[in-house]
Amino acid sequence: MGWRVHRASGEDCASLLLNNHVDLALISPLGYGRGVGKVDYRIISEPCISLIDYTAVAGIMFSENAQEIDTIGSRTPKEFLPVIGSLLMREKYEVADNPVVLAADFSTVDCLIEEYPLVGNSFPSQIALDIGEEWFDMIELPLPVGLWVYRTDAEIGNIAANVRAMASDTLTNVMVHESLNGETEYLAREGQINYQWSDEVEQGLDSVLRLFYYYQVLPELPAIKLLGRD
């Protein structure tokens, strides 16, 4: 198709699209929302990526010495999953209203948000919450994490068909089962990494954007604009 593909972090992909260095990017809902009032975006509905319940994609750990959760750390504090994880902590557990920060020394924070696999052993006792599960428990909808988004001023033909053509022919939803070591009184958790667009995924995206607006992560509430519909 004559396309050039660049690989970058989620934050950088959103920045490249926003600043017109690329025409199309796989970005998070946070990256999509940051275009509101600046660029006219459209979402290509499939394939997309969303988390349904427990998925072991990103987790929250607590320091065993924490009395209250006043500080939240992450190696990637501006990325979508740490940001949404910090808002979940505020919504569900009345965590202090502080933004997630880059923690050079993780032993100094009360709570650590990491994308899996969790790196190192920062706390003697890791008590992990799964971000996909926490979102599903609160909202009962999928958590969108990856959307193909393009600028409407880009001159790209057959864009939806070509994006679908880039996906593997064997791309299917992935069932995730928690692995428990040894005997335990807890039941293993389950969930799904989903690659299909649906009304539930759109409702989940709307819930994410509204949460970002409520906490003023985004100054305006973006409309969900789909290619071929809006």
BAVEX-975416 format. One record per residue: residue in three letters; x negated, y negated, z negated of N, C-alpha, C in turn. Coordinates in steps of 0.2 Angstrom, whole numbers, padded with zeros to 4 digits, always signed. Each point is the difference from the previous one (the first is absolute). Example, Ala and Ser with C-alpha at 12.3 -4.5 7.8 and 13.67 -1.06 7.14 Angstrom:
! BAVEX-975416
ALA-0066+0028-0039+0004-0006+0000-0004-0006+0000;SER+0002-0005+0004-0004-0006-0001+0004-0005-0003;
//
This chain:
! BAVEX-975416
MET-0004+0006+0000+0004-0006+0000-0004-0006+0000;GLY-0007+0001+0000-0004-0006+0000+0000-0004-0007;TRP+0002+0003-0005+0000-0003-0007-0007+0001-0003;ARG-0002-0005-0004-0006+0001-0004+0003+0001-0008;VAL-0003+0005-0003+0002+0001-0007-0005-0002-0005;HIS+0002-0004-0005-0005-0002-0005+0003+0004-0007;ARG-0005+0002-0004+0002+0003-0006-0002-0005-0006;ALA+0004-0001-0005-0001-0005-0005+0004+0002-0006;SER-0001-0004-0006+0004+0001-0005+0007-0003+0001;GLY+0004+0002-0004+0007-0002+0000+0001-0008+0000;GLU-0004-0003-0005+0000-0007+0000-0003-0003+0006;ASP-0006+0003+0003-0003-0003+0006+0005+0001+0006;CYS+0003+0005+0000+0005+0001+0006+0005-0005+0000;ALA+0003-0002-0006+0005-0005+0000-0003-0007+0002;SER-0006-0001-0003-0003-0006+0002-0002-0001+0007;LEU-0002+0005+0004-0002+0000+0007+0007-0001+0004;LEU+0005+0003-0002+0007-0001+0003+0002-0007-0001;LEU+0000-0003-0006+0002-0006-0002-0003-0006+0004;ASN-0007+0001+0001-0004-0005+0003-0001+0001+0008;ASN+0004+0005+0002+0000+0001+0008-0006+0002+0003;HIS-0004+0004-0004-0006+0004+0002+0002+0007+0003;VAL+0006+0002-0002+0003+0006+0003+0007-0001+0002;ASP+0003+0004+0004+0007-0001+0002+0005+0005-0004;LEU-0003+0005-0002+0004+0006-0004-0004+0003-0005;ALA+0003+0001-0006-0004+0003-0006+0004+0004-0004;LEU-0003+0005-0003+0004+0004-0005-0002-0003-0007;ILE+0006-0003-0003-0001-0004-0006+0005+0002-0005;SER-0001-0003-0006+0005+0002-0005+0005-0005+0000;PRO+0005+0001-0004+0006-0005-0001-0003-0007-0003;LEU-0005+0000-0004-0003-0006-0002-0003-0004+0006;GLY-0004+0004+0004-0002-0004+0006+0005-0002+0005;TYR+0005+0004+0001+0006-0003+0004+0003-0006-0003;GLY+0001+0000-0007+0003-0006-0003-0004-0006+0000;ARG-0006+0001+0001-0005-0006+0000+0001-0004+0006;GLY+0003+0003+0005+0001-0003+0007+0006-0005+0000;VAL+0004+0000-0005+0007-0003+0000-0002-0008+0000;GLY+0004-0003+0005-0001-0007+0001-0006-0002+0004;LYS-0004+0005+0002-0007-0002+0003+0000+0004+0007;VAL+0002+0006+0000+0000+0004+0006+0007+0004+0001;ASP+0002+0000+0006+0006+0004+0002-0002+0008+0001;TYR+0001+0004-0005-0002+0007+0000+0006+0004+0002;ARG-0001+0006+0003+0005+0005+0000-0003+0007-0002;ILE+0004+0004-0003-0002+0006-0002+0001+0006+0005;ILE-0004+0004+0001+0001+0006+0005+0002+0005-0005;SER+0006+0003+0000+0002+0004-0006-0003+0007+0000;GLU-0002+0003+0005-0003+0006-0001-0007+0001+0004;PRO-0005+0003-0002+0000+0003-0007-0002-0005-0005;CYS+0003+0001-0006-0002-0004-0006-0002+0004-0006;ILE-0002-0002-0005-0002+0004-0006+0003-0003-0006;SER+0003+0005-0004+0004-0002-0006-0001+0006-0005;LEU+0000-0002-0006-0001+0005-0006+0007+0001-0003;ILE+0002+0007-0001+0006+0002-0003-0002+0004-0006;ASP+0001-0003-0006-0001+0003-0006-0008+0001-0001;TYR-0001+0006-0004-0007+0001-0001-0004+0002+0006;THR-0006-0004+0001-0004+0001+0007-0007+0001-0002;ALA-0003-0002-0006-0007+0000-0001-0004-0005+0005;VAL+0003-0005+0002-0003-0005+0004-0003-0006-0004;ALA+0003-0002-0005-0003-0005-0005+0002+0001-0007;GLY-0004-0001-0005+0002+0001-0006-0002-0005-0005;ILE+0003+0000-0006-0001-0005-0005-0003+0004-0006;MET-0005-0003-0003-0003+0003-0006-0001-0005-0006;PHE+0001+0003-0006+0000-0005-0006-0006+0002-0004;SER-0003-0005-0003-0005+0001-0005+0003+0003-0006;GLU-0004+0005-0003+0003+0003-0006+0000-0005-0006;ASN-0004-0006+0001-0001-0004-0006+0005-0006+0001;ALA+0004+0000+0005+0004-0006+0002+0006+0000-0005;GLN+0001-0006-0003+0006-0001-0005+0006-0003+0004;GLU-0002-0004+0005+0005-0003+0004-0004-0001+0007;ILE+0004+0000+0005-0002-0001+0007-0001-0007+0002;ASP-0005-0003-0001-0001-0007+0001-0005-0001+0007;THR-0004+0005+0001-0004-0001+0006+0000+0006+0005;ILE+0001-0001+0006+0001+0005+0005-0006-0001+0005;GLY-0004+0006+0001-0006-0001+0005+0001+0005+0006;SER-0004-0002+0005+0000+0004+0006-0006-0001+0004;ARG-0002+0005+0004-0006-0002+0004+0002-0004+0006;THR+0007+0001+0002+0003-0004+0006+0006-0004-0003;PRO-0001-0005-0003+0005-0004-0003+0005-0003+0004;LYS-0002-0001+0007+0004-0004+0004+0004+0005+0005;GLU-0001+0006-0001+0003+0005+0005+0007+0001-0003;PHE+0004+0003+0004+0007+0001-0001+0002+0004-0006;LEU-0003+0006+0000+0001+0005-0006-0001-0003-0007;PRO-0006-0003-0001-0001-0003-0006+0004-0005-0002;VAL+0002-0004+0005+0005-0006-0001+0007+0003-0002;ILE+0002+0005+0004+0007+0002-0002+0000+0004-0006;GLY-0006+0003-0002-0001+0004-0006+0001-0005-0006;SER-0004-0006+0001+0001-0004-0006+0007-0003-0001;LEU+0003-0001+0005+0007-0002-0001+0005+0005-0003;LEU-0001+0006+0002+0003+0006-0003-0001+0000-0008;MET-0006-0001-0002-0002-0001-0007+0004-0005-0003;ARG+0000-0006+0003+0004-0005-0003+0007+0001-0001;GLU+0003+0003+0006+0007+0002+0000+0002+0005-0005;LYS-0004+0005-0001+0002+0006-0003-0002+0000-0007;TYR-0006-0003-0002-0004+0001-0006-0001-0007-0003;GLU+0002-0005+0002+0000-0007-0003-0008-0002-0001;VAL-0004+0002+0005-0007-0002+0000+0000-0007+0001;ALA-0006-0003-0003-0001-0007+0001+0000-0003+0007;ASP+0003-0006+0001+0001-0002+0007-0007-0003+0002;ASN-0005+0004+0001-0006-0002+0003-0001+0004+0007;PRO-0004-0003+0004-0001+0003+0007-0005+0005-0001;VAL+0000+0005+0004-0005+0006+0000-0007-0004+0002;VAL-0005+0002-0004-0007-0003+0001-0005+0005+0002;LEU-0005-0002+0003-0006+0004+0002-0004+0001-0007;ALA+0000+0006-0002-0004+0002-0006-0007+0003+0001;ALA-0005-0004-0002-0007+0003+0001-0001+0005-0005;ASP+0003-0001-0006-0001+0005-0005+0007+0003-0002;PHE+0002+0006+0002+0006+0002-0001+0002+0002-0007;SER-0006+0000-0004+0002+0002-0007+0003-0006-0004;THR+0000-0006+0003+0002-0006-0003+0008-0001+0002;VAL+0003+0004+0004+0007-0001+0002+0004+0005-0003;ASP+0006-0002-0002+0005+0004-0003+0003+0005+0005;CYS+0000-0002+0006+0004+0004+0005-0004+0000+0007;LEU-0001+0005+0003-0004+0001+0007+0005+0003+0005;ILE+0000-0004+0006+0004+0003+0005-0005+0002+0006;GLU+0001+0006+0002-0005+0002+0005+0004+0004+0005;GLU-0003+0000+0007+0002+0005+0005-0003+0006-0001;TYR+0003+0006+0001-0003+0006-0001-0005+0002+0006;PRO-0005+0004-0001-0002+0003-0007-0002-0005-0005;LEU+0002+0001-0006-0003-0005-0005-0007+0001-0001;VAL-0004-0005+0000-0007+0000+0000-0003+0000-0007;GLY-0004+0004-0001-0004+0000-0007+0005+0002-0006;ASN-0002-0001-0006+0004+0001-0006-0001-0006-0004;SER+0004-0005+0002-0001-0006-0004+0002+0000-0007;PHE+0006+0004-0001+0002+0000-0007-0001+0007-0003;PRO-0001+0001-0006-0001+0007-0003+0006+0004+0001;SER+0006-0003+0000+0006+0004+0001+0004-0004+0005;GLN+0001+0004+0006+0004-0003+0005+0007+0001+0000;ILE+0005-0005-0001+0007+0001+0000+0002-0003+0006;ALA+0002+0004+0005+0001-0003+0007+0008+0000+0001;LEU+0002-0006+0003+0006+0000+0003-0001-0001+0008;ASP+0005+0003+0003+0000+0000+0007+0004-0005+0003;ILE-0003-0005+0004+0004-0006+0002+0006+0002+0005;GLY-0001+0005+0004+0006+0002+0004+0006+0003-0004;GLU-0002+0003-0006+0005+0003-0004+0003-0006-0004;GLU-0004-0004-0003+0003-0006-0004+0004-0004+0004;TRP-0001-0001+0007+0004-0004+0004+0007+0004+0001;PHE-0001+0006+0002+0006+0004+0001+0005+0000-0006;ASP-0004+0001-0006+0004+0000-0006+0004-0006-0001;MET-0003-0006+0002+0004-0006-0002+0004-0002+0006;ILE-0001+0001+0006+0004-0002+0006+0004+0005+0003;GLU-0003+0006+0000+0004+0006+0003+0000-0001+0008;LEU-0006-0003+0002-0001+0000+0008-0007+0001+0001;PRO-0001+0002+0007-0007+0000+0002-0004-0006-0001;LEU-0007+0001-0002-0004-0006+0000-0004-0001+0006;PRO+0001-0004+0005-0003-0001+0006-0007-0003-0001;VAL-0005+0003+0003-0007-0002-0001-0004-0002+0006;GLY+0003+0003+0006-0004-0002+0006+0005-0001+0006;LEU+0000-0006+0003+0005-0001+0005-0004-0003+0006;TRP+0001+0003+0006-0002-0003+0007+0003-0007+0001;VAL-0004-0005+0000+0003-0007+0001-0004-0003+0006;TYR+0004-0004+0004-0003-0004+0005+0002-0007+0001;ARG-0004-0004+0003+0002-0007+0001+0004-0001+0006;THR+0006-0003-0001+0004-0001+0006-0003-0004+0006;ASP-0005-0004-0002-0004-0004+0005-0005+0005+0004;ALA-0001+0006-0002-0004+0004+0003+0003+0003+0007;GLU-0004+0001+0005+0003+0002+0006-0002+0008+0001;ILE+0004+0004-0003-0001+0007+0000+0006+0004+0003;GLY-0001+0004+0005+0006+0003+0003+0001+0007-0003;ASN+0006+0002+0000+0002+0007-0003-0003+0001-0007;ILE+0000-0005-0004-0004+0001-0006+0003+0005-0005;ALA+0006+0001+0000+0003+0005-0005-0002+0007+0002;ALA+0001+0001+0007-0002+0007+0003-0008+0001-0001;ASN-0004-0005+0001-0007+0001+0000-0002+0001-0008;VAL+0003-0003-0004-0002+0001-0007+0002+0007-0002;ARG+0006+0003+0002+0002+0006-0002-0005+0005+0004;ALA-0002-0001+0006-0005+0004+0003-0007+0001-0003;MET-0001-0005-0005-0007+0000-0003+0001+0005-0006;ALA+0006+0002-0002+0000+0004-0006-0001+0008+0002;SER-0002+0004-0004-0001+0007+0001+0006+0003+0002;ASP+0000+0005+0005+0006+0004+0002+0003+0004-0006;THR-0005+0001-0005+0002+0005-0006+0001-0005-0006;LEU+0001-0006+0001+0001-0004-0006+0007+0001-0003;THR+0000+0003-0006+0006+0002-0004-0001-0003-0007;ASN+0006+0000-0003+0000-0002-0007-0004+0005-0005;VAL-0003-0003-0005-0005+0004-0004+0004+0001-0007;MET+0001+0006-0002+0002+0002-0007-0006+0000-0004;VAL+0001-0004-0006-0005+0000-0005+0002+0003-0006;HIS-0004+0005-0003+0001+0004-0006-0005-0002-0005;GLU+0001-0002-0006-0005-0001-0005-0003+0006-0003;SER-0007+0000+0000-0003+0006-0003-0002-0001-0007;LEU+0003+0005-0004-0001+0000-0007-0005+0005-0002;ASN-0005-0002-0005-0005+0004-0002+0002+0004-0006;GLY+0000+0006+0000+0002+0004-0006+0007+0000-0002;GLU+0001+0003-0006+0007+0000-0002+0002-0007-0003;THR+0006-0002+0002+0003-0007-0002+0007+0000-0001;GLU+0003-0004-0004+0007+0000-0001+0003-0005+0005;TYR-0004-0003+0005+0003-0004+0005+0001+0003+0006;LEU+0005-0002+0004+0002+0003+0006-0004-0004+0005;ALA-0003+0003+0005-0004-0003+0006+0005-0005+0004;ARG-0003-0005+0001+0004-0005+0004-0001+0001+0007;GLU+0005-0003+0004+0000+0001+0007+0003-0006+0004;GLY-0002-0001+0006+0002-0005+0004-0002+0001+0007;GLN+0000-0006+0004-0001+0001+0007-0003-0007+0003;ILE-0005+0001+0004-0003-0005+0004+0004+0000+0007;ASN+0004-0005+0002+0004+0000+0005-0002-0005+0006;TYR+0001+0003+0006-0002-0004+0006+0006-0002+0004;GLN+0006+0000-0002+0005-0001+0004+0004-0006-0003;TRP+0002-0005+0005+0005-0005-0002+0007+0002-0002;SER+0003-0003-0004+0007+0001-0002+0003-0006-0003;ASP+0007+0001-0001+0003-0006-0004-0003+0000-0007;GLU-0002+0005-0003-0002+0000-0007-0007-0003+0000;VAL-0004+0001+0005-0007-0003+0000+0001-0008+0001;GLU+0005-0002+0004+0001-0007+0001+0002-0003-0006;GLN+0005+0003-0004+0002-0002-0006-0006+0000-0006;GLY-0004+0004+0001-0006+0000-0005-0004-0006+0002;LEU-0001-0001+0007-0004-0006+0002+0003-0006-0003;ASP+0007-0001+0001+0003-0006-0003-0001-0001-0007;SER+0000+0006-0004-0001-0001-0007-0007-0002-0002;VAL-0005+0002+0004-0007-0002-0001+0000-0007+0001;LEU+0002-0003+0006+0000-0007+0001+0003-0004-0005;ARG+0006+0002-0002+0004-0004-0005-0004+0000-0007;LEU-0003+0006-0002-0004+0000-0006-0006-0005+0001;PHE-0004+0000+0006-0005-0005+0001+0002-0007+0000;TYR+0006-0001+0002+0003-0007+0000+0002-0002-0007;TYR+0003+0005-0004+0002-0002-0007-0006-0002-0004;TYR-0006+0004+0001-0006-0002-0004-0004-0005+0004;GLN+0002-0003+0005-0003-0005+0004-0007+0002+0003;VAL-0001+0007+0001-0005+0002+0004+0000-0002+0007;LEU+0006-0001+0002+0002-0003+0006+0004-0006-0001;PRO-0001-0006+0003+0004-0006-0001+0007+0000+0003;GLU+0001+0004+0005+0006+0000+0003+0002+0008+0001;LEU+0006+0001+0001+0003+0007+0001+0000+0001+0007;PRO-0004+0005+0003+0000+0001+0007+0006+0004+0002;ALA+0002-0001+0006+0005+0004+0003-0003+0006+0003;ILE+0003+0006+0000-0002+0006+0003+0002+0000+0007;LYS-0005-0001+0005+0001+0000+0007-0003+0006+0003;LEU+0004+0003+0004-0002+0006+0003+0000-0001+0008;LEU-0005+0003+0003+0000+0000+0007+0006+0003+0003;GLY+0003-0004+0005+0006+0003+0003+0007-0001-0003;ARG-0001-0003-0006+0007-0002-0004+0000-0007-0002;ASP-0005-0003-0002+0000-0007-0002-0004-0005+0005;
//
